[in-house]
């Protein structure tokens, strides 16, 4: 009789174990994926003339771009833009530096995108501008102005508002800005000239406006921004 009770006890324990075991496999702990951090740009420095690099020809030179490595990052993309032609290129890098061939005497902007293998999320660095040095230049043209308000493609309320932008120049000799605005693209009507980074404008409801900024320096050099567009509610 004791043998039977002992056998039944073993069977009950086995059943309990088989029913209760393996539950953790059905609900595994979620895997936490950390997105990459943004890189910090180092060189070429912002709003400067890049004098370093190796001249390849009269028109091209090779410059090594540097940035601080970002956490949780497996690779990078350097986003480079020629500010004279508004053409862009993207170049891949596995480390925090990349040698790139540039046109001499040409302004550029650049950012770095951080990427990780286990996620589609990315992180974008700040945007920097620089002039790649060329044959001796006494005075550089200003960098094309960047929009502040209204941002590209935005919708704003009708009424009094201020068109605003930022300008920069290696020589720090900007004297004024010409503002062109129209309901057609490209804008050709000169709305005004100002020495500040903003100009008052009356936005009419239902209109779509296109505008650009021409930056002037003391040496007579100019640069033209992109064409910005906004809609008025």
Backbone as a chain_set.jsonl record, in Angstrom:
{"seq": "XXXXXXXXXXXXXXXXXXXXXXXXXXXXXXXXXXXXXXXXXXXXXXXXXXXXXXXXXXXXXXXXXXXXXXXXXXXXXXXXXXXXXXXXXXXXXXXXXXXXXXXXXXXXXXXXXXXXXXXXXXXXXXXXXXXXXXXXXXXXXXXXXXXXXXXXXXXXXXXXXXXXXXXXXXXXXXXXXXXXXXXXXXXXXXXXXXXXXXXXXXXXXXXXXXXXXXXXXXXXXXXXXXXXXXXXX", "coords": {"N": [[0.828, -1.205, 0.0], [1.918, 1.251, 0.818], [3.775, 1.457, -1.178], [2.195, 1.977, -3.452], [1.073, 4.48, -2.778], [3.388, 6.001, -2.731], [4.205, 5.808, -5.404], [2.064, 7.139, -6.679], [2.427, 9.706, -5.672], [4.84, 10.468, -6.879], [4.007, 10.524, -9.544], [2.127, 12.627, -9.486], [3.763, 14.815, -8.834], [5.372, 14.851, -11.111], [3.462, 15.509, -13.044], [2.699, 18.07, -12.233], [5.111, 19.454, -12.565], [5.49, 19.206, -15.342], [3.319, 20.657, -16.283], [3.702, 23.207, -15.228], [6.267, 23.939, -16.019], [8.469, 25.565, -18.383], [7.049, 27.869, -18.908], [8.242, 30.391, -19.05], [9.375, 30.541, -21.565], [7.326, 31.169, -23.272], [6.792, 33.822, -22.876], [9.045, 35.751, -23.4], [11.463, 38.107, -22.139], [11.277, 41.443, -23.332], [13.511, 42.728, -25.828], [15.523, 45.449, -25.414], [16.241, 48.034, -27.564], [18.616, 50.402, -28.181], [18.583, 53.519, -29.688], [20.861, 55.182, -32.004], [23.174, 57.784, -30.968], [23.544, 61.307, -31.702], [26.204, 62.51, -33.744], [29.054, 64.628, -33.051], [30.284, 67.287, -34.809], [33.605, 67.991, -36.015], [35.692, 68.744, -37.89], [35.74, 69.864, -41.303], [35.68, 73.114, -39.759], [32.907, 75.122, -38.57], [31.605, 77.798, -40.52], [34.064, 78.749, -41.56], [37.165, 79.128, -43.415], [38.449, 76.376, -45.032], [41.633, 75.402, -44.84], [43.238, 73.237, -44.806], [44.244, 70.062, -46.231], [44.843, 68.177, -49.278], [46.02, 69.258, -52.331], [44.749, 68.19, -55.351], [44.458, 68.945, -57.958], [44.235, 71.937, -60.011], [41.631, 72.488, -59.58], [40.54, 70.755, -57.697], [40.656, 69.336, -54.373], [41.661, 67.199, -51.649], [40.106, 66.476, -48.638], [40.061, 65.591, -45.213], [37.364, 64.695, -43.368], [36.206, 65.058, -40.036], [34.646, 63.814, -37.074], [33.232, 63.442, -33.778], [32.988, 60.185, -32.466], [29.837, 58.602, -32.061], [27.685, 57.225, -29.515], [26.244, 53.901, -29.456], [26.306, 53.359, -32.181], [26.808, 52.062, -35.445], [27.553, 52.739, -38.011], [28.096, 55.517, -40.302], [26.719, 58.252, -42.208], [27.856, 60.689, -44.338], [26.581, 63.738, -45.224], [26.836, 65.807, -47.795], [26.858, 69.028, -49.248], [27.05, 71.072, -52.073], [27.121, 74.446, -52.025], [27.086, 76.28, -54.033], [25.946, 75.117, -56.273], [23.82, 73.753, -55.229], [23.748, 70.998, -55.19], [23.782, 67.684, -53.884], [25.476, 65.051, -52.075], [25.797, 61.772, -50.678], [27.828, 59.969, -48.497], [29.231, 56.962, -47.278], [30.536, 55.85, -44.12], [32.529, 53.911, -41.93], [33.926, 54.549, -39.716], [34.821, 57.39, -37.615], [35.789, 59.302, -39.423], [36.433, 60.586, -42.712], [37.815, 60.731, -45.907], [37.392, 63.08, -48.443], [36.913, 64.193, -51.759], [36.918, 67.47, -52.908], [35.676, 70.434, -54.591], [37.794, 73.152, -55.233], [37.879, 76.433, -53.718], [35.161, 76.648, -53.107], [31.957, 76.812, -51.526], [30.564, 74.759, -48.962], [28.107, 72.729, -47.231], [27.631, 70.497, -44.442], [26.527, 67.493, -42.813], [26.32, 64.795, -40.427], [24.968, 61.581, -40.31], [24.048, 59.272, -37.892], [23.955, 55.733, -37.614], [22.51, 52.55, -36.692], [22.762, 48.98, -36.565], [20.625, 47.428, -35.586], [18.283, 48.854, -35.616], [15.992, 51.083, -37.291], [16.022, 53.672, -36.634], [17.662, 56.83, -36.688], [20.213, 59.348, -36.081], [20.816, 62.805, -36.316], [23.453, 65.066, -36.901], [24.495, 68.465, -36.055], [24.272, 71.099, -38.563], [26.922, 72.228, -40.502], [28.809, 74.836, -42.158], [31.299, 75.636, -44.615], [34.116, 77.072, -46.393], [35.912, 75.609, -48.943], [39.275, 75.968, -49.425], [40.778, 77.744, -52.135], [42.656, 78.865, -55.032], [44.467, 81.882, -54.303], [42.336, 84.045, -52.598], [40.981, 87.183, -52.017], [38.667, 88.054, -50.791], [35.839, 86.373, -49.623], [32.683, 85.283, -50.933], [29.501, 85.642, -49.248], [27.984, 83.0, -47.266], [25.085, 81.237, -48.503], [21.93, 82.378, -47.284], [20.044, 81.006, -44.513], [16.753, 79.857, -43.889], [14.619, 80.953, -41.237], [12.001, 81.639, -40.413], [8.971, 81.917, -42.264], [9.202, 78.36, -41.98], [10.314, 76.071, -44.533], [7.725, 75.049, -46.668], [5.73, 75.348, -44.784], [2.594, 76.192, -43.084], [1.002, 79.203, -42.321], [-0.708, 81.684, -40.257], [-2.843, 84.267, -41.516], [-2.016, 87.786, -41.864], [-0.001, 90.311, -40.179], [3.425, 89.553, -40.172], [6.832, 88.372, -39.737], [9.346, 87.842, -42.005], [12.147, 85.862, -41.581], [15.666, 85.077, -41.289], [18.983, 83.591, -41.303], [22.309, 84.735, -41.723], [25.704, 84.21, -42.81], [29.296, 84.596, -42.998], [32.588, 84.051, -44.058], [34.418, 86.16, -43.993], [33.081, 87.891, -42.411], [31.691, 90.231, -43.244], [29.143, 91.041, -44.073], [26.748, 93.245, -45.423], [24.118, 93.833, -46.168], [20.783, 92.607, -47.02], [18.854, 91.483, -49.757], [15.471, 91.018, -50.365], [13.392, 88.895, -52.088], [10.117, 88.245, -53.182], [7.259, 86.452, -54.279], [4.138, 85.297, -55.785], [4.612, 83.423, -57.601], [6.924, 80.98, -58.846], [10.217, 81.017, -60.033], [10.727, 83.595, -57.482], [10.77, 87.031, -58.4], [10.336, 89.621, -57.763], [11.559, 92.383, -56.115], [11.228, 92.826, -52.802], [12.267, 94.218, -50.638], [15.126, 95.786, -49.022], [17.42, 95.177, -46.43], [19.355, 95.623, -43.42], [19.152, 93.982, -41.325], [18.182, 90.741, -39.916], [15.591, 90.149, -40.616], [12.327, 90.974, -41.963], [9.352, 92.869, -42.161], [6.132, 91.636, -43.176], [3.028, 91.442, -44.9], [0.883, 88.896, -44.809], [-1.398, 87.354, -46.926], [-4.523, 85.754, -46.691], [-5.059, 82.487, -48.007], [-3.125, 82.596, -49.957], [-0.122, 81.427, -51.627], [3.237, 81.727, -51.124], [6.475, 82.439, -52.538], [9.874, 82.85, -51.755], [13.14, 84.398, -51.532], [16.516, 85.041, -50.419], [19.028, 87.369, -51.019], [22.307, 87.791, -50.225], [24.56, 90.366, -49.408], [27.952, 91.567, -49.438], [30.7, 93.683, -48.234], [32.574, 93.78, -50.25], [31.228, 93.609, -52.568], [30.471, 91.066, -53.239], [28.015, 88.489, -53.638], [25.465, 86.185, -52.527], [22.955, 83.736, -53.145], [20.089, 82.49, -51.623], [18.347, 79.33, -51.163], [15.106, 78.811, -52.697], [12.376, 79.558, -50.787], [9.202, 78.413, -49.56], [5.834, 79.062, -48.54], [2.503, 78.656, -47.16], [-0.526, 80.487, -46.679], [-3.014, 80.465, -44.274]], "CA": [[0.0, 0.0, 0.0], [2.836, 2.376, 0.854], [4.412, 1.563, -2.499], [1.236, 2.606, -4.359], [1.009, 5.904, -2.443], [4.662, 6.616, -3.127], [4.179, 5.903, -6.872], [1.119, 8.197, -7.043], [3.053, 10.999, -5.346], [5.819, 10.774, -7.931], [3.271, 10.859, -10.757], [1.547, 13.96, -9.31], [4.85, 15.798, -8.925], [5.766, 14.928, -12.517], [2.436, 16.238, -13.806], [2.808, 19.487, -11.877], [6.317, 20.009, -13.192], [5.294, 19.298, -16.792], [2.347, 21.706, -16.571], [4.214, 24.519, -14.833], [7.57, 24.222, -16.622], [8.543, 26.108, -19.745], [6.216, 29.049, -19.097], [9.045, 31.564, -19.362], [9.683, 30.557, -22.993], [6.207, 31.747, -24.011], [6.782, 35.267, -22.66], [10.428, 36.213, -23.175], [11.63, 39.522, -21.851], [11.534, 42.223, -24.557], [14.872, 43.199, -26.038], [15.548, 46.902, -25.519], [17.191, 48.499, -28.572], [18.933, 51.812, -27.973], [18.897, 54.195, -30.948], [22.173, 55.845, -31.997], [23.262, 59.187, -30.574], [24.028, 62.207, -32.754], [27.642, 62.788, -33.748], [29.472, 66.023, -32.907], [31.205, 67.603, -35.894], [34.898, 68.515, -35.579], [36.42, 69.405, -38.98], [36.034, 71.291, -41.324], [34.957, 73.873, -38.761], [31.755, 75.877, -39.049], [31.763, 79.192, -40.946], [35.483, 79.055, -41.699], [37.824, 78.701, -44.645], [39.208, 75.147, -44.811], [42.942, 75.561, -45.465], [43.926, 71.949, -44.773], [43.895, 69.149, -47.303], [45.857, 67.933, -50.294], [45.589, 69.689, -53.651], [44.817, 67.16, -56.377], [44.622, 69.673, -59.226], [43.897, 73.346, -59.851], [40.207, 72.631, -59.272], [40.09, 69.822, -56.67], [41.537, 68.976, -53.263], [41.164, 66.122, -50.793], [39.998, 66.933, -47.248], [39.593, 64.558, -44.285], [36.298, 65.152, -42.475], [36.301, 64.432, -38.722], [33.579, 64.038, -36.1], [33.353, 62.576, -32.609], [32.19, 58.959, -32.561], [28.63, 58.637, -31.237], [27.34, 55.971, -28.854], [25.215, 53.021, -30.036], [26.371, 53.61, -33.619], [27.596, 51.095, -36.206], [28.06, 53.354, -39.239], [27.735, 56.919, -40.484], [26.565, 58.796, -43.551], [28.196, 62.105, -44.454], [25.703, 64.406, -46.18], [27.623, 66.943, -48.259], [26.114, 69.82, -50.221], [27.731, 72.182, -52.74], [26.207, 75.575, -51.878], [27.018, 77.026, -55.293], [25.077, 74.42, -57.228], [22.748, 73.094, -54.476], [23.77, 69.559, -55.419], [24.155, 66.965, -52.669], [25.921, 63.672, -52.176], [25.89, 61.068, -49.405], [28.96, 59.047, -48.497], [29.198, 56.089, -46.111], [31.771, 55.72, -43.346], [32.433, 52.96, -40.824], [34.589, 55.173, -38.578], [34.449, 58.789, -37.446], [36.496, 60.186, -40.339], [36.284, 60.202, -44.116], [38.498, 61.6, -46.864], [36.454, 63.42, -49.517], [37.426, 65.102, -52.787], [36.074, 68.653, -53.01], [36.068, 71.494, -55.505], [38.5, 74.237, -54.551], [37.222, 77.731, -53.784], [33.727, 76.362, -53.171], [31.321, 76.682, -50.219], [29.851, 73.509, -48.716], [27.54, 72.432, -45.92], [27.707, 69.056, -44.186], [26.015, 66.893, -41.592], [26.608, 63.37, -40.296], [23.866, 60.774, -39.806], [24.482, 58.075, -37.165], [23.082, 54.591, -37.871], [22.76, 51.319, -35.933], [22.32, 47.805, -37.326], [19.429, 46.785, -35.043], [17.13, 49.75, -35.629], [15.907, 52.013, -38.411], [16.159, 55.024, -36.106], [18.953, 57.473, -36.932], [20.41, 60.622, -35.378], [21.436, 63.774, -37.207], [24.315, 66.068, -36.269], [24.261, 69.848, -36.481], [24.697, 71.412, -39.928], [28.017, 73.192, -40.558], [29.188, 75.356, -43.461], [32.698, 76.05, -44.728], [34.659, 77.292, -47.728], [37.13, 74.872, -49.25], [40.226, 76.955, -49.949], [41.201, 77.626, -53.531], [43.706, 79.841, -55.331], [44.374, 83.04, -53.415], [41.107, 84.827, -52.664], [41.068, 88.283, -51.062], [37.412, 88.177, -50.062], [34.902, 85.319, -49.992], [31.26, 85.585, -50.959], [28.795, 85.129, -48.074], [27.243, 81.751, -47.409], [23.657, 81.458, -48.724], [21.163, 82.522, -46.047], [19.161, 79.908, -44.093], [15.451, 80.329, -43.421], [14.197, 80.726, -39.859], [10.529, 81.664, -40.403], [8.325, 80.617, -42.052], [10.003, 77.247, -42.461], [9.968, 75.599, -45.869], [6.529, 74.229, -46.793], [4.842, 75.483, -43.631], [1.361, 76.974, -43.194], [0.951, 80.219, -41.265], [-1.935, 82.46, -40.212], [-2.808, 85.524, -42.251], [-1.78, 88.983, -41.069], [1.37, 90.807, -40.087], [4.416, 88.587, -39.724], [8.198, 88.754, -40.078], [10.217, 86.896, -42.678], [13.437, 85.908, -40.896], [16.696, 84.193, -41.829], [20.314, 83.794, -40.73], [23.371, 84.853, -42.71], [27.058, 84.03, -42.277], [30.331, 84.942, -43.969], [33.938, 83.809, -43.553], [35.057, 87.452, -43.761], [32.242, 88.64, -41.463], [31.502, 91.583, -43.784], [27.811, 91.188, -44.673], [26.24, 94.612, -45.237], [22.668, 93.929, -46.347], [20.064, 91.496, -47.644], [17.756, 91.789, -50.671], [14.417, 90.017, -50.202], [12.514, 88.744, -53.248], [8.963, 87.419, -52.849], [6.225, 86.43, -55.311], [3.22, 84.161, -55.748], [5.079, 82.494, -58.62], [8.269, 80.444, -58.609], [10.993, 81.661, -58.961], [10.333, 84.974, -57.176], [11.624, 88.019, -59.07], [9.99, 90.958, -57.292], [12.33, 92.838, -54.96], [10.306, 93.325, -51.773], [12.94, 95.193, -49.8], [16.526, 95.608, -48.641], [17.547, 95.416, -44.999], [20.623, 95.238, -42.797], [18.84, 93.05, -40.234], [17.87, 89.371, -40.338], [14.148, 89.985, -40.716], [11.604, 92.065, -42.614], [7.913, 92.75, -41.95], [5.388, 91.255, -44.385], [1.597, 91.229, -44.704], [0.512, 87.637, -45.456], [-2.812, 87.357, -47.307], [-5.131, 84.431, -46.563], [-5.265, 81.722, -49.221], [-2.014, 82.754, -50.876], [1.112, 80.662, -51.493], [4.329, 82.642, -51.45], [7.833, 81.953, -52.759], [10.784, 83.953, -51.447], [14.566, 84.077, -51.437], [17.336, 86.086, -49.818], [20.34, 87.62, -51.622], [23.186, 88.377, -49.212], [25.574, 91.25, -49.992], [29.041, 91.941, -48.53], [31.333, 94.974, -48.519], [33.398, 93.695, -51.46], [30.355, 93.466, -53.724], [30.114, 89.667, -53.442], [26.651, 88.136, -53.25], [25.056, 84.783, -52.566], [21.496, 83.616, -53.205], [19.588, 81.35, -50.857], [17.322, 78.503, -51.791], [13.774, 79.416, -52.763], [11.533, 79.064, -49.715], [7.775, 78.485, -49.901], [4.902, 78.861, -47.428], [1.1, 78.836, -47.448], [-1.213, 81.295, -45.683], [-4.349, 79.915, -43.985]], "C": [[0.867, 1.262, 0.0], [3.496, 2.589, -0.499], [3.512, 2.27, -3.49], [1.164, 4.103, -4.102], [2.271, 6.633, -2.906], [4.709, 6.834, -4.633], [3.26, 7.012, -7.33], [1.703, 9.583, -6.774], [4.048, 11.415, -6.407], [5.128, 11.207, -9.206], [2.692, 12.274, -10.676], [2.604, 15.053, -9.426], [5.288, 15.979, -10.371], [4.784, 15.717, -13.347], [2.53, 17.724, -13.536], [3.998, 20.154, -12.543], [6.116, 20.203, -14.682], [4.324, 20.398, -17.155], [2.913, 23.094, -16.291], [5.507, 24.888, -15.518], [7.455, 24.812, -18.0], [7.725, 27.349, -19.965], [7.006, 30.271, -19.501], [9.343, 31.673, -20.852], [8.586, 31.213, -23.807], [6.172, 33.267, -23.899], [8.199, 35.776, -22.387], [10.465, 37.705, -22.894], [11.925, 40.278, -23.145], [12.975, 42.697, -24.616], [14.838, 44.712, -26.264], [16.649, 47.331, -26.499], [17.396, 50.002, -28.381], [19.282, 52.472, -29.305], [20.241, 54.896, -30.861], [22.077, 57.285, -31.511], [23.774, 60.019, -31.751], [25.528, 62.436, -32.617], [27.885, 64.288, -33.563], [30.542, 66.313, -33.955], [32.476, 68.262, -35.351], [35.582, 69.326, -36.685], [35.898, 68.935, -40.325], [35.127, 72.094, -40.383], [33.891, 74.762, -39.395], [32.12, 77.328, -39.381], [33.229, 79.626, -41.028], [35.951, 78.686, -43.107], [38.672, 77.479, -44.317], [40.518, 75.237, -45.586], [43.724, 74.255, -45.498], [43.447, 71.059, -45.917], [45.027, 69.045, -48.306], [45.317, 68.351, -51.656], [45.811, 68.566, -54.659], [45.082, 67.791, -57.742], [44.314, 71.138, -58.954], [42.448, 73.522, -59.386], [39.732, 71.746, -58.122], [41.14, 69.636, -55.575], [40.857, 67.9, -52.427], [41.221, 66.574, -49.336], [39.469, 65.779, -46.397], [38.595, 65.169, -43.306], [36.382, 64.361, -41.166], [35.076, 64.773, -37.88], [33.798, 63.091, -34.922], [32.449, 61.368, -32.758], [31.003, 59.051, -31.61], [28.316, 57.26, -30.676], [26.244, 55.228, -29.627], [25.152, 53.156, -31.557], [27.281, 52.595, -34.303], [28.191, 51.696, -37.479], [27.541, 54.782, -39.342], [27.497, 57.214, -41.964], [26.901, 60.277, -43.505], [27.335, 62.698, -45.571], [26.355, 65.731, -46.568], [26.856, 67.695, -49.35], [26.973, 70.962, -50.746], [26.767, 73.374, -52.735], [26.159, 76.464, -53.111], [26.003, 76.427, -56.246], [23.854, 73.787, -56.577], [22.651, 71.608, -54.786], [24.313, 68.86, -54.173], [24.684, 65.583, -52.995], [25.998, 63.084, -50.772], [26.985, 60.022, -49.514], [28.962, 58.265, -47.19], [30.564, 56.007, -45.445], [31.535, 54.739, -42.207], [33.132, 53.476, -39.571], [34.201, 56.648, -38.537], [35.333, 59.742, -38.264], [36.345, 59.663, -41.758], [36.986, 61.221, -44.995], [37.597, 61.818, -48.073], [37.135, 64.388, -50.486], [36.426, 66.228, -53.005], [36.567, 69.572, -54.115], [36.732, 72.607, -54.709], [37.753, 75.565, -54.728], [35.716, 77.628, -53.812], [33.144, 76.249, -51.76], [30.521, 75.375, -50.128], [29.127, 73.57, -47.371], [27.615, 70.928, -45.723], [27.073, 68.7, -42.855], [26.444, 65.435, -41.581], [25.399, 62.677, -39.679], [24.42, 59.512, -39.152], [23.456, 56.965, -37.368], [23.485, 53.405, -37.004], [22.153, 50.144, -36.683], [20.959, 47.274, -36.884], [18.198, 47.674, -35.041], [17.174, 50.645, -36.857], [16.033, 53.464, -37.939], [17.574, 55.55, -36.366], [19.036, 58.753, -36.106], [21.22, 61.545, -36.271], [22.266, 64.782, -36.414], [23.822, 67.468, -36.604], [24.724, 70.029, -37.922], [25.768, 72.495, -39.865], [28.273, 73.612, -41.992], [30.665, 75.745, -43.451], [33.026, 76.345, -46.186], [35.887, 76.419, -47.893], [38.083, 75.814, -49.97], [40.576, 76.677, -51.406], [42.39, 78.519, -53.778], [43.441, 81.118, -54.548], [43.116, 83.863, -53.668], [41.193, 85.926, -51.608], [39.812, 88.395, -50.22], [36.44, 87.125, -50.56], [33.472, 85.836, -50.034], [30.596, 85.035, -49.705], [28.228, 83.731, -48.343], [25.787, 82.083, -47.726], [22.894, 81.477, -47.4], [20.298, 81.277, -45.8], [17.862, 80.481, -43.547], [15.27, 80.032, -41.931], [12.674, 80.674, -39.764], [10.035, 82.425, -41.614], [9.211, 79.496, -42.611], [9.457, 76.731, -43.78], [8.735, 74.698, -45.837], [5.536, 74.371, -45.666], [3.579, 76.254, -43.982], [1.309, 77.949, -42.031], [-0.388, 80.946, -41.326], [-1.756, 83.78, -40.949], [-2.547, 86.689, -41.3], [-0.323, 89.398, -41.075], [2.3, 89.729, -39.547], [5.788, 89.096, -40.143], [8.902, 87.608, -40.774], [11.591, 86.992, -42.011], [14.372, 84.826, -41.409], [17.99, 84.423, -41.043], [21.323, 83.853, -41.864], [24.721, 84.655, -42.046], [28.067, 84.234, -43.399], [31.691, 84.693, -43.325], [34.61, 85.122, -43.168], [34.278, 88.334, -42.782], [31.995, 90.072, -41.938], [30.181, 91.723, -44.54], [27.294, 92.598, -44.39], [24.723, 94.704, -45.374], [22.113, 92.672, -46.999], [18.972, 92.05, -48.552], [16.738, 90.658, -50.583], [13.52, 90.048, -51.434], [11.365, 87.829, -52.866], [7.892, 87.584, -53.921], [5.265, 85.276, -55.032], [3.58, 83.143, -56.821], [6.522, 82.121, -58.32], [9.037, 80.415, -59.938], [10.541, 83.096, -58.711], [11.303, 85.97, -57.802], [11.351, 89.44, -58.611], [10.785, 91.307, -56.044], [11.37, 93.463, -53.956], [10.965, 94.384, -50.905], [14.39, 94.834, -49.567], [16.651, 95.965, -47.172], [18.936, 95.013, -44.52], [20.4, 94.253, -41.659], [18.547, 91.663, -40.796], [16.374, 89.107, -40.39], [13.518, 91.193, -41.387], [10.108, 91.822, -42.471], [7.196, 92.473, -43.27], [3.937, 91.021, -44.01], [1.179, 89.999, -45.504], [-0.994, 87.592, -45.685], [-3.357, 85.935, -47.293], [-5.35, 83.775, -47.925], [-4.131, 81.79, -50.226], [-0.892, 81.752, -50.582], [2.237, 81.558, -51.974], [5.649, 81.891, -51.633], [8.782, 83.121, -52.501], [12.223, 83.47, -51.335], [15.302, 85.28, -50.877], [18.664, 86.17, -50.57], [21.171, 88.377, -50.588], [24.31, 89.155, -49.886], [26.676, 91.543, -48.977], [29.728, 93.216, -49.007], [32.153, 94.965, -49.799], [32.558, 93.567, -52.724], [30.01, 92.029, -54.057], [28.679, 89.417, -52.979], [26.489, 86.625, -53.229], [23.537, 84.745, -52.518], [21.067, 82.345, -52.486], [18.758, 80.427, -51.739], [16.029, 79.319, -51.92], [12.911, 78.747, -51.704], [10.063, 79.258, -50.074], [6.938, 78.287, -48.644], [3.484, 79.194, -47.877], [0.453, 79.62, -46.331], [-2.635, 80.755, -45.501], [-5.42, 80.981, -44.149]], "O": [[0.587, 2.219, -0.723], [3.748, 3.718, -0.921], [3.988, 3.077, -4.29], [1.186, 4.908, -5.033], [2.203, 7.754, -3.41], [5.171, 7.871, -5.108], [3.596, 7.756, -8.251], [1.499, 10.515, -7.552], [4.098, 12.582, -6.794], [5.579, 12.132, -9.882], [2.745, 13.031, -11.645], [2.367, 16.091, -10.042], [5.546, 17.097, -10.817], [5.167, 16.486, -14.228], [2.455, 18.543, -14.451], [3.902, 21.282, -13.025], [6.512, 21.227, -15.238], [4.462, 21.019, -18.209], [2.638, 24.044, -17.025], [5.825, 26.074, -15.594], [6.469, 24.593, -18.705], [7.686, 27.862, -21.083], [6.49, 31.117, -20.232], [9.543, 32.777, -21.359], [8.839, 31.75, -24.885], [5.578, 33.932, -24.748], [8.509, 36.185, -21.268], [9.609, 38.463, -23.351], [12.722, 39.821, -23.965], [13.582, 43.025, -23.596], [14.197, 45.191, -27.199], [17.827, 47.036, -26.296], [16.438, 50.773, -28.418], [20.201, 52.016, -29.986], [20.718, 55.178, -29.762], [21.031, 57.924, -31.627], [24.368, 59.481, -32.685], [26.052, 62.542, -31.508], [27.026, 65.11, -33.882], [31.585, 65.658, -33.983], [32.436, 68.994, -34.361], [36.004, 70.46, -36.453], [35.635, 67.745, -40.499], [33.946, 71.782, -40.235], [33.956, 75.106, -40.575], [32.838, 77.992, -38.634], [33.584, 80.731, -40.618], [35.243, 78.033, -43.873], [39.519, 77.532, -43.425], [40.533, 75.16, -46.815], [44.765, 74.175, -46.151], [42.38, 71.28, -46.49], [46.039, 69.737, -48.198], [44.277, 67.857, -52.09], [46.922, 68.056, -54.8], [45.823, 67.252, -58.564], [44.149, 71.538, -57.802], [42.083, 74.575, -58.864], [38.63, 71.954, -57.613], [42.341, 69.76, -55.814], [39.641, 67.716, -52.489], [42.27, 67.006, -48.859], [38.545, 65.074, -46.803], [38.941, 66.048, -42.516], [36.601, 63.15, -41.178], [34.539, 65.878, -37.962], [34.467, 62.066, -35.054], [31.283, 61.499, -33.13], [31.144, 59.522, -30.481], [28.643, 56.244, -31.29], [25.44, 55.827, -30.34], [24.076, 53.077, -32.149], [28.375, 52.3, -33.821], [29.214, 51.22, -37.971], [26.67, 55.202, -38.58], [28.004, 56.52, -42.845], [26.31, 61.033, -42.734], [27.355, 62.225, -46.707], [26.415, 66.662, -45.764], [26.281, 67.087, -50.253], [27.55, 71.726, -49.972], [25.714, 73.32, -53.37], [25.278, 77.317, -53.222], [25.286, 77.147, -56.942], [22.948, 73.331, -57.275], [21.577, 71.02, -54.656], [25.196, 69.383, -53.494], [24.385, 65.015, -54.046], [26.233, 63.8, -49.799], [27.061, 59.284, -50.495], [28.726, 58.83, -46.122], [31.603, 56.083, -46.101], [30.468, 54.735, -41.592], [32.96, 52.917, -38.488], [33.364, 57.103, -39.317], [35.592, 60.866, -37.835], [36.155, 58.468, -41.982], [36.782, 62.427, -44.85], [37.096, 60.859, -48.66], [37.851, 65.297, -50.064], [35.245, 65.986, -53.253], [37.725, 69.502, -54.527], [36.27, 72.957, -53.623], [37.09, 75.793, -55.74], [35.052, 78.43, -54.468], [33.771, 75.651, -50.885], [29.887, 74.95, -51.094], [29.484, 74.354, -46.492], [27.657, 70.167, -46.69], [27.078, 69.484, -41.907], [26.88, 64.901, -42.601], [24.869, 63.119, -38.659], [25.173, 58.766, -39.778], [22.25, 57.202, -37.306], [24.648, 53.266, -36.627], [21.138, 50.297, -37.362], [20.214, 46.729, -37.699], [17.161, 47.277, -34.509], [18.243, 50.932, -37.397], [16.139, 54.378, -38.758], [18.552, 54.808, -36.275], [18.05, 59.183, -35.507], [22.188, 61.124, -36.904], [21.825, 65.287, -35.381], [22.853, 67.636, -37.344], [25.48, 69.208, -38.442], [25.563, 73.546, -39.259], [28.0, 72.862, -42.929], [31.211, 76.131, -42.417], [32.311, 75.923, -47.095], [36.805, 76.477, -47.076], [37.739, 76.388, -51.003], [40.655, 75.528, -51.84], [43.077, 78.903, -52.831], [42.3, 81.395, -54.176], [42.859, 84.315, -54.784], [41.447, 85.642, -50.437], [39.88, 88.791, -49.057], [36.23, 86.986, -51.765], [33.098, 86.719, -49.262], [31.078, 84.051, -49.145], [28.023, 83.337, -49.491], [25.287, 83.11, -47.267], [23.18, 80.684, -46.502], [19.879, 80.594, -46.735], [17.872, 81.478, -42.826], [15.711, 78.996, -41.433], [12.116, 79.785, -39.121], [10.598, 83.461, -41.968], [9.893, 79.689, -43.617], [8.286, 76.928, -44.103], [8.687, 73.719, -45.093], [4.585, 73.594, -45.586], [3.496, 76.888, -45.034], [1.544, 77.567, -40.884], [-1.116, 80.843, -42.313], [-0.659, 84.336, -40.998], [-2.814, 86.604, -40.102], [0.481, 88.906, -41.867], [1.976, 89.067, -38.56], [5.901, 90.12, -40.817], [9.043, 86.525, -40.208], [12.141, 88.087, -41.887], [13.929, 83.788, -41.901], [18.074, 85.336, -40.221], [21.213, 83.117, -42.845], [24.869, 84.906, -40.85], [27.755, 84.072, -44.579], [31.92, 85.08, -42.179], [35.29, 85.199, -42.145], [34.757, 89.392, -42.373], [32.076, 91.015, -41.151], [30.109, 92.443, -45.536], [27.387, 93.088, -43.264], [24.104, 95.57, -44.755], [22.852, 91.802, -47.46], [18.25, 92.971, -48.173], [17.089, 89.485, -50.71], [12.96, 91.088, -51.783], [11.585, 86.762, -52.293], [7.643, 88.686, -54.41], [5.516, 84.414, -54.191], [2.924, 82.108, -56.939], [7.242, 82.847, -57.635], [8.539, 79.827, -60.898], [10.029, 83.75, -59.62], [12.518, 85.779, -57.742], [12.05, 90.369, -59.018], [10.698, 90.611, -55.032], [10.771, 94.504, -54.224], [10.314, 95.339, -50.481], [14.83, 93.725, -49.872], [16.058, 96.942, -46.714], [19.603, 94.176, -45.129], [21.363, 93.743, -41.087], [18.651, 91.438, -42.001], [15.937, 87.968, -40.227], [14.082, 92.287, -41.389], [9.643, 90.695, -42.64], [7.574, 92.983, -44.326], [3.638, 90.475, -42.948], [1.126, 90.045, -46.733], [-1.775, 87.771, -44.75], [-2.727, 85.018, -47.821], [-5.773, 84.43, -48.878], [-4.172, 81.105, -51.248], [-0.731, 81.292, -49.452], [2.199, 82.082, -53.087], [5.909, 80.873, -50.991], [8.542, 84.239, -52.958], [12.487, 82.296, -51.077], [14.78, 86.395, -50.861], [19.347, 85.161, -50.74], [20.793, 89.457, -50.136], [24.938, 88.663, -50.823], [26.393, 91.744, -47.796], [29.383, 93.763, -50.055], [32.407, 96.022, -50.378], [33.098, 93.432, -53.822], [29.328, 91.777, -55.05], [28.196, 90.057, -52.046], [27.269, 85.887, -53.832], [22.905, 85.617, -51.922], [21.615, 81.268, -52.717], [18.507, 80.717, -52.908], [15.892, 80.384, -51.318], [12.731, 77.529, -51.713], [9.725, 80.177, -50.82], [7.267, 77.464, -47.79], [3.285, 79.921, -48.85], [0.817, 79.46, -45.166], [-3.372, 80.606, -46.476], [-6.602, 80.705, -43.947]]}, "num_chains": 1, "name": "protein.A"}
